[in-house]
Amino acid sequence: MKKLLFFLVISLFWIEVPAQDTHSLRLYAGENVIAFGLANESGTVVKSLKVIPDAEKFPNGVRVGETVIPVDFTSGTLELPLQINVDPGHGGTVVSLPLILIGDTGHRWYVALPATIEVRPITKTELLPNHPNPFNPETTIYYRLAGNEKQEIKLMIYNIIGQKIRTLVQEYQSSGEYVVRWDGTDDYGQKVSSGIYIYHLTFGDFAQTRRMMLLK
């Protein structure tokens, strides 16, 4: 198997910072975007690269979407973008992110990226995109709450004409990162039909709405 060497260029989604350790990624809960650098010393002509996670070894709660990138890469170095999503609750852990790079000729290269997942101070309340979307039969909703006091939070699901379908959360919560799963059922436990649904978060004076699609 020919060898494809790599280096790393750190560019975080939240804020760009110089890397303390160029051989380790700093990841935060939520969406991270890095620039993944490759050095081709094999002489193999690579016209496209497919980047996929090594599913059997990949850590729980961390996701890298499959990416196909057209390139013209015979020698030298190449910088590739990569999106990494981290579920809340992993702060302070060190993980290895095993990736498989597949060239257009079928050659495979295996890369394991060392990463440290850090606790990120929450300064902004926000409702994040659900994953997956579209989904069937279940999706996960993420949100962050900022503040010094507990306040009532409501997370509701509505259909496209504004009828309430499901109350997912209605309680007092403090600052933090939260994950809620919706299994596509209403408040009575009945499966809802395919279509677009609205999920709406209120927290004190804050309110935000996003859309998601259920496909069957």
Backbone bond lengths (Angstrom), bond angles and torsions (degrees), N, CA, C in turn:
res aa  C-N    CA-C-N  psi(-1)  N-CA   C-N-CA  omega(-1)  CA-C   N-CA-C  phi
1 M - - - 1.471 - - 1.525 109.81 -
2 K 1.305 116.32 126.26 1.459 119.85 178.71 1.522 110.02 -70.41
3 K 1.317 115.09 153.92 1.463 120.47 -172.60 1.519 110.97 -103.57
4 L 1.296 116.74 131.39 1.466 123.04 174.73 1.514 107.00 -114.12
5 L 1.321 116.85 108.09 1.452 120.77 -178.88 1.520 110.12 -78.37
6 F 1.334 116.10 162.80 1.451 117.81 -179.73 1.514 111.12 -144.81
7 F 1.320 115.30 156.81 1.449 122.36 169.53 1.511 106.74 -133.91
8 L 1.327 118.38 174.12 1.458 121.72 -175.94 1.514 111.04 -125.33
9 V 1.325 115.46 140.00 1.463 122.30 170.43 1.516 106.30 -123.17
10 I 1.327 117.98 119.47 1.454 120.81 -172.58 1.531 110.29 -88.46
11 S 1.320 116.62 128.61 1.466 122.24 174.35 1.516 107.02 -145.57
12 L 1.314 117.11 94.26 1.459 120.89 -174.33 1.520 111.59 -79.75
13 F 1.329 115.11 151.21 1.464 121.81 179.35 1.516 110.94 -63.12
14 W 1.337 115.66 -39.97 1.475 118.50 -172.96 1.518 112.49 -76.63
15 I 1.330 115.89 -47.21 1.455 119.20 -176.78 1.519 107.78 -160.22
16 E 1.307 117.42 141.14 1.445 119.48 178.78 1.524 109.53 -84.66
17 V 1.341 115.37 125.42 1.457 120.54 179.61 1.512 108.10 -135.39
18 P 1.340 117.74 149.86 1.456 118.76 174.74 1.520 109.92 -68.56
19 A 1.318 116.80 139.00 1.461 120.61 -177.44 1.522 110.48 -71.52
20 Q 1.325 117.11 131.42 1.455 121.77 174.09 1.528 109.75 -69.07
21 D 1.307 115.86 -38.12 1.461 122.27 -179.92 1.514 107.01 -130.84
22 T 1.332 117.74 112.80 1.456 120.60 -174.80 1.518 112.49 -69.56
23 H 1.334 117.74 -7.02 1.458 120.36 179.58 1.525 111.41 -104.11
24 S 1.310 118.49 10.40 1.456 121.38 179.98 1.517 109.62 -138.00
25 L 1.327 116.16 137.94 1.454 121.66 177.96 1.515 109.83 -91.37
26 R 1.317 116.39 140.05 1.455 121.40 169.95 1.520 107.83 -97.83
27 L 1.309 116.47 117.67 1.445 121.27 -179.81 1.520 109.62 -118.03
28 Y 1.334 115.80 149.10 1.448 122.69 178.42 1.522 109.07 -123.27
29 A 1.324 115.69 158.23 1.461 119.37 175.58 1.521 109.25 -57.95
30 G 1.326 115.68 134.07 1.447 120.60 -176.93 1.517 110.77 110.23
31 E 1.310 116.33 -150.04 1.461 122.54 -175.38 1.512 111.14 -95.86
32 N 1.319 116.79 128.35 1.457 123.68 175.35 1.523 108.29 -120.89
33 V 1.325 116.55 138.47 1.450 120.69 174.73 1.522 108.00 -121.52
34 I 1.331 116.49 123.82 1.454 120.46 179.21 1.512 109.26 -118.02
35 A 1.324 115.30 161.21 1.457 121.23 170.09 1.524 106.42 -102.60
36 F 1.317 116.48 116.76 1.451 122.82 -173.65 1.524 107.79 -99.88
37 G 1.334 116.80 113.60 1.455 120.97 -175.32 1.514 112.19 -95.06
38 L 1.336 117.24 137.49 1.457 122.97 179.01 1.523 109.65 -124.39
39 A 1.324 115.87 143.34 1.460 121.65 173.72 1.522 108.11 -120.69
40 N 1.312 117.87 121.07 1.464 122.87 -176.84 1.526 108.85 -98.03
41 E 1.326 116.73 107.41 1.458 121.70 177.48 1.524 111.09 -114.68
42 S 1.325 116.24 13.95 1.462 119.63 -175.81 1.522 112.97 -91.77
43 G 1.328 117.64 -19.25 1.446 120.43 -174.71 1.510 113.50 83.03
44 T 1.327 117.64 -4.85 1.455 122.07 178.85 1.535 109.83 -73.15
45 V 1.326 116.63 131.31 1.462 120.54 176.39 1.519 108.27 -78.84
46 V 1.325 117.63 121.75 1.461 123.18 -178.81 1.521 108.11 -116.78
47 K 1.345 116.51 117.62 1.459 120.49 -179.18 1.523 112.86 -102.24
48 S 1.332 116.89 -16.77 1.463 120.17 173.18 1.515 108.44 -156.27
49 L 1.309 116.11 152.56 1.456 122.69 178.47 1.515 109.22 -129.19
50 K 1.315 115.74 132.37 1.454 121.35 171.83 1.512 107.13 -106.99
51 V 1.332 116.26 124.08 1.465 121.81 -178.99 1.524 108.14 -107.47
52 I 1.336 116.58 119.84 1.461 120.79 179.19 1.520 109.04 -133.33
53 P 1.343 117.68 151.99 1.461 119.57 174.64 1.526 110.70 -73.95
54 D 1.306 116.63 146.65 1.466 121.74 172.27 1.521 106.47 -80.08
55 A 1.339 115.96 91.56 1.467 121.94 -166.11 1.525 113.40 -57.33
56 E 1.324 117.78 -35.89 1.456 120.24 -176.17 1.527 112.43 -68.75
57 K 1.323 117.32 -23.48 1.457 121.28 -176.10 1.528 112.87 -111.77
58 F 1.337 117.14 -6.03 1.462 119.72 -172.19 1.521 110.39 -74.22
59 P 1.351 118.99 139.46 1.469 121.26 -177.78 1.522 112.25 -69.71
60 N 1.328 116.07 147.72 1.460 120.93 176.82 1.525 110.16 -65.73
61 G 1.329 115.95 145.24 1.455 120.63 176.10 1.512 114.50 84.33
62 V 1.335 118.06 0.36 1.461 122.52 178.37 1.526 107.34 -124.71
63 R 1.334 116.81 133.52 1.456 120.67 -176.16 1.524 111.15 -132.71
64 V 1.304 115.13 137.86 1.462 122.19 171.57 1.515 107.07 -124.75
65 G 1.312 117.19 120.32 1.453 120.15 179.97 1.518 111.70 -72.34
66 E 1.333 116.36 146.09 1.461 120.12 176.73 1.529 109.31 -64.21
67 T 1.327 115.99 135.10 1.455 121.41 -176.34 1.520 109.09 -133.84
68 V 1.315 117.34 131.29 1.458 122.21 173.08 1.519 107.37 -110.61
69 I 1.328 117.30 121.61 1.450 121.91 -173.20 1.524 109.10 -121.28
70 P 1.349 118.92 118.56 1.470 119.85 174.89 1.527 109.86 -73.38
71 V 1.323 116.39 132.57 1.462 120.78 -178.77 1.528 108.60 -141.08
72 D 1.304 116.02 166.34 1.461 122.95 168.71 1.521 104.90 -129.94
73 F 1.327 115.00 90.36 1.458 120.68 -161.10 1.521 109.06 -132.23
74 T 1.347 115.71 94.39 1.462 120.40 178.97 1.517 111.03 -102.83
75 S 1.323 116.94 -39.58 1.461 121.38 -179.88 1.518 108.16 -152.63
76 G 1.302 116.01 176.03 1.458 120.94 -179.97 1.514 111.48 80.68
77 T 1.327 116.03 -150.31 1.458 121.05 -175.75 1.520 110.29 -123.01
78 L 1.325 114.65 158.91 1.459 121.79 -178.50 1.518 108.58 -144.84
79 E 1.322 116.72 137.53 1.462 121.56 179.11 1.523 109.46 -108.77
80 L 1.343 116.11 123.95 1.463 121.79 -177.19 1.521 110.48 -118.36
81 P 1.336 118.27 140.09 1.466 120.44 174.90 1.520 110.85 -81.15
82 L 1.319 116.29 146.17 1.459 121.29 179.07 1.524 108.46 -145.67
83 Q 1.327 116.30 131.34 1.466 121.17 178.63 1.518 109.92 -103.50
84 I 1.334 115.74 128.80 1.461 122.14 -179.58 1.524 107.88 -124.03
85 N 1.323 117.12 125.91 1.455 122.21 178.64 1.522 110.21 -109.71
86 V 1.326 115.50 132.15 1.461 121.62 -177.07 1.521 109.15 -120.96
87 D 1.328 117.16 126.93 1.458 121.02 175.61 1.521 109.86 -69.90
88 P 1.349 118.14 150.29 1.464 120.35 174.11 1.526 111.36 -60.17
89 G 1.344 115.51 157.11 1.460 120.34 175.00 1.511 114.89 96.78
90 H 1.352 116.80 9.80 1.461 119.38 -178.54 1.526 112.72 -111.57
91 G 1.309 118.42 13.14 1.453 121.75 -175.58 1.514 112.96 -58.49
92 G 1.339 115.20 138.02 1.453 120.77 175.67 1.511 114.67 83.75
93 T 1.322 118.60 6.97 1.450 120.76 -178.21 1.523 110.61 -101.05
94 V 1.314 115.84 150.28 1.458 122.94 175.65 1.515 107.37 -110.67
95 V 1.308 117.34 126.73 1.455 121.53 -175.73 1.522 110.00 -130.65
96 S 1.312 115.50 163.46 1.455 122.18 171.80 1.527 107.92 -112.48
97 L 1.329 116.16 132.71 1.457 121.45 -177.95 1.533 108.55 -108.78
98 P 1.322 117.84 93.83 1.461 120.56 -178.86 1.524 111.92 -79.82
99 L 1.326 116.12 124.97 1.464 122.11 -178.72 1.525 109.74 -120.55
100 I 1.322 114.95 152.86 1.457 121.46 174.21 1.524 107.42 -117.46
101 L 1.316 116.88 125.51 1.460 122.82 176.61 1.520 107.58 -105.49
102 I 1.316 117.49 124.73 1.454 122.20 -176.72 1.520 108.80 -117.54
103 G 1.324 116.71 118.37 1.452 121.34 178.64 1.517 111.97 -80.41
104 D 1.324 115.84 168.80 1.465 120.14 -177.86 1.523 112.22 -66.89
105 T 1.338 118.35 -20.26 1.464 121.54 177.91 1.522 112.20 -89.26
106 G 1.325 116.57 -1.99 1.459 120.01 179.74 1.513 114.29 98.49
107 H 1.332 117.92 -7.96 1.463 120.22 176.40 1.533 109.97 -61.48
108 R 1.305 115.66 142.43 1.459 121.43 178.65 1.518 110.07 -121.00
109 W 1.341 114.82 138.67 1.446 121.25 173.41 1.524 108.05 -124.80
110 Y 1.322 116.68 139.58 1.460 121.97 -177.35 1.527 108.56 -111.10
111 V 1.323 115.26 126.25 1.461 121.94 -177.63 1.524 108.69 -127.85
112 A 1.318 117.51 133.81 1.467 121.64 175.25 1.523 107.93 -117.20
113 L 1.322 116.78 113.75 1.462 121.66 -178.70 1.525 110.05 -93.50
114 P 1.320 118.54 120.60 1.467 119.44 174.19 1.524 109.85 -75.01
115 A 1.318 117.26 136.08 1.465 120.90 -177.05 1.520 110.44 -141.77
116 T 1.318 115.60 144.56 1.455 122.35 173.90 1.520 108.06 -112.94
117 I 1.329 116.40 123.79 1.462 121.25 178.94 1.517 108.11 -95.12
118 E 1.321 116.36 119.46 1.455 121.55 -173.64 1.528 111.26 -108.41
119 V 1.310 114.63 156.03 1.461 120.76 174.48 1.526 108.17 -78.35
120 R 1.293 116.88 123.35 1.464 122.09 -179.42 1.523 109.82 -100.95
121 P 1.342 117.39 123.59 1.471 118.83 176.47 1.522 110.90 -56.90
122 I 1.314 116.00 133.49 1.468 120.27 -177.75 1.527 108.73 -92.55
123 T 1.311 116.79 116.46 1.460 121.97 -178.92 1.518 111.83 -114.49
124 K 1.328 116.68 -3.16 1.468 119.99 -174.73 1.520 109.80 -144.21
125 T 1.333 115.80 128.65 1.456 120.73 173.16 1.525 108.59 -78.74
126 E 1.332 116.61 131.27 1.467 119.19 -179.44 1.519 110.71 -157.88
127 L 1.311 113.60 150.04 1.455 123.42 173.89 1.519 107.12 -100.48
128 L 1.327 117.03 122.64 1.458 121.77 -173.54 1.525 110.89 -97.17
129 P 1.334 117.01 161.87 1.471 119.62 178.04 1.533 111.17 -61.87
130 N 1.325 115.25 140.57 1.465 119.31 176.71 1.526 110.17 -74.51
131 H 1.325 115.60 162.19 1.462 121.17 179.71 1.520 109.01 -144.34
132 P 1.333 119.83 132.01 1.466 125.42 -6.35 1.518 111.42 -78.44
133 N 1.303 115.95 166.17 1.464 122.26 176.84 1.526 108.61 -154.18
134 P 1.341 118.53 113.47 1.464 129.57 3.62 1.527 112.03 -65.35
135 F 1.348 115.99 165.74 1.457 119.92 -175.55 1.519 111.16 -142.30
136 N 1.306 115.11 160.90 1.461 123.80 173.29 1.534 107.55 -171.71
137 P 1.321 119.60 119.26 1.472 126.24 3.57 1.527 112.85 -101.85
138 E 1.362 117.99 0.00 1.466 121.04 -170.79 1.516 109.85 -134.83
139 T 1.341 115.34 148.06 1.454 120.56 174.87 1.524 109.41 -138.30
140 T 1.324 115.98 162.63 1.458 122.38 -178.24 1.522 109.46 -116.71
141 I 1.324 116.27 132.75 1.462 123.03 -179.81 1.525 108.34 -111.11
142 Y 1.323 116.37 134.54 1.458 122.63 -178.20 1.534 108.93 -117.68
143 Y 1.328 116.37 142.87 1.460 119.26 172.69 1.520 109.93 -152.19
144 R 1.330 114.91 156.08 1.463 122.80 179.24 1.523 109.14 -121.94
145 L 1.321 114.86 139.80 1.462 120.96 178.44 1.524 108.87 -120.11
146 A 1.319 116.31 129.98 1.459 122.10 177.75 1.525 109.21 -114.02
147 G 1.317 116.53 147.36 1.464 120.32 178.64 1.514 111.29 141.03
148 N 1.332 115.49 167.77 1.455 121.22 -176.66 1.517 113.57 -100.88
149 E 1.331 117.65 -10.24 1.456 120.60 -177.06 1.523 110.74 -126.88
150 K 1.330 115.15 151.97 1.451 119.63 173.29 1.523 109.99 -68.01
151 Q 1.324 115.35 138.18 1.452 121.01 175.58 1.524 108.33 -137.59
152 E 1.317 114.66 160.49 1.458 118.15 179.79 1.523 110.14 -72.31
153 I 1.305 115.16 134.01 1.453 121.33 176.08 1.517 108.49 -117.27
154 K 1.333 115.61 142.48 1.450 122.08 173.10 1.511 108.53 -130.35
155 L 1.327 115.53 128.18 1.451 121.47 175.17 1.524 107.41 -123.83
156 M 1.324 116.16 110.97 1.455 122.65 -171.78 1.524 110.92 -119.32
157 I 1.327 115.61 151.16 1.461 122.73 173.63 1.524 108.28 -110.83
158 Y 1.330 117.67 131.73 1.461 123.59 177.42 1.520 109.35 -125.10
159 N 1.323 116.00 153.84 1.459 118.57 171.86 1.523 109.12 -83.69
160 I 1.321 116.54 -179.76 1.460 120.79 -171.28 1.518 112.61 -68.38
161 I 1.345 118.42 -19.12 1.466 120.36 178.77 1.528 111.94 -99.84
162 G 1.332 116.53 10.75 1.452 120.70 172.01 1.513 116.47 91.21
163 Q 1.329 118.46 8.93 1.468 120.69 177.87 1.528 109.75 -83.38
164 K 1.336 116.52 133.13 1.461 119.81 179.77 1.520 110.18 -69.31
165 I 1.328 115.37 128.90 1.457 122.13 -178.31 1.535 111.59 -103.15
166 R 1.327 115.24 -42.32 1.467 118.41 -172.96 1.525 110.10 -153.88
167 T 1.331 116.24 137.12 1.462 121.89 168.77 1.515 107.17 -96.99
168 L 1.327 116.74 110.54 1.468 120.39 -178.96 1.522 111.93 -84.98
169 V 1.326 116.60 -42.01 1.466 121.08 -179.30 1.518 108.29 -141.13
170 Q 1.328 116.36 134.30 1.464 121.81 170.24 1.528 106.86 -151.93
171 E 1.331 115.24 93.18 1.461 121.25 -176.69 1.525 109.08 -165.17
172 Y 1.323 116.35 174.66 1.462 120.76 176.45 1.531 108.89 -90.45
173 Q 1.336 115.24 128.95 1.459 120.51 179.49 1.519 109.92 -132.97
174 S 1.331 115.35 154.40 1.458 121.47 178.34 1.526 109.78 -103.32
175 S 1.322 116.26 179.28 1.457 121.69 -179.00 1.526 110.68 -55.66
176 G 1.317 115.98 137.69 1.458 119.85 179.88 1.511 111.28 162.35
177 E 1.319 114.87 -179.32 1.460 122.58 178.05 1.518 108.20 -111.37
178 Y 1.317 116.79 134.25 1.453 121.23 -171.08 1.528 110.78 -130.75
179 V 1.328 114.37 151.15 1.454 122.65 178.90 1.527 108.29 -129.19
180 V 1.328 116.69 129.84 1.471 121.71 178.14 1.522 107.99 -131.83
181 R 1.312 117.12 135.23 1.464 121.13 178.33 1.524 109.91 -104.69
182 W 1.329 115.14 138.91 1.454 120.64 174.77 1.517 108.53 -117.27
183 D 1.327 115.30 126.96 1.462 120.99 -175.32 1.521 113.25 -96.17
184 G 1.345 116.94 14.10 1.460 119.90 177.05 1.517 114.34 76.83
185 T 1.345 116.68 24.33 1.462 120.09 177.62 1.524 109.97 -115.55
186 D 1.342 115.78 160.11 1.456 120.31 177.88 1.525 110.34 -90.78
187 D 1.333 116.85 -172.08 1.462 121.10 -178.35 1.529 113.16 -64.87
188 Y 1.328 116.90 -14.06 1.471 121.02 -179.01 1.530 111.93 -103.07
189 G 1.347 115.78 6.13 1.448 119.61 178.85 1.508 115.18 82.97
190 Q 1.345 117.35 8.31 1.451 121.57 -179.49 1.533 110.37 -89.30
191 K 1.326 116.37 140.11 1.460 121.06 177.06 1.524 110.09 -67.52
192 V 1.325 115.95 134.71 1.457 119.88 178.33 1.524 109.30 -90.57
193 S 1.319 116.47 163.98 1.457 121.68 -176.83 1.529 111.11 -83.12
194 S 1.314 115.40 167.84 1.462 120.62 176.32 1.526 110.10 -61.48
195 G 1.324 115.92 150.49 1.454 119.48 177.34 1.510 112.09 150.04
196 I 1.320 115.40 -174.29 1.464 122.42 179.02 1.522 108.93 -92.22
197 Y 1.326 116.37 134.81 1.461 122.16 178.80 1.530 109.21 -127.50
198 I 1.301 114.55 151.28 1.460 122.93 -178.05 1.525 108.35 -107.39
199 Y 1.329 117.34 131.59 1.463 118.61 170.32 1.525 109.23 -116.87
200 H 1.333 114.15 133.03 1.468 121.91 -166.87 1.528 109.38 -127.35
201 L 1.328 116.05 126.54 1.463 122.79 -179.36 1.520 109.98 -112.66
202 T 1.347 117.06 131.40 1.465 121.85 169.92 1.527 108.03 -125.16
203 F 1.335 115.55 140.42 1.461 122.42 -179.63 1.521 106.67 -151.32
204 G 1.337 116.73 100.79 1.454 119.12 -173.24 1.517 109.56 64.18
205 D 1.331 116.58 -125.15 1.466 121.54 178.95 1.528 112.50 -87.17
206 F 1.321 116.31 -2.44 1.463 120.43 -176.62 1.522 110.65 -87.38
207 A 1.335 116.48 140.90 1.463 121.80 174.62 1.523 108.36 -147.52
208 Q 1.329 116.20 138.69 1.460 121.06 178.11 1.525 109.25 -150.82
209 T 1.314 115.80 145.73 1.463 122.47 -177.05 1.521 109.78 -129.61
210 R 1.327 115.79 141.76 1.468 121.88 173.66 1.532 109.45 -136.31
211 R 1.334 115.85 165.28 1.458 122.15 179.79 1.521 110.99 -112.53
212 M 1.323 115.28 151.02 1.453 120.75 173.35 1.526 108.38 -145.41
213 M 1.327 115.49 162.13 1.467 119.62 -176.33 1.530 110.66 -126.51
214 L 1.328 115.23 127.78 1.457 122.71 174.89 1.531 108.19 -98.04
215 L 1.328 116.59 122.71 1.460 122.19 178.79 1.523 109.18 -118.39
216 K 1.310 116.56 130.77 1.467 120.40 177.74 1.530 110.38 -117.85
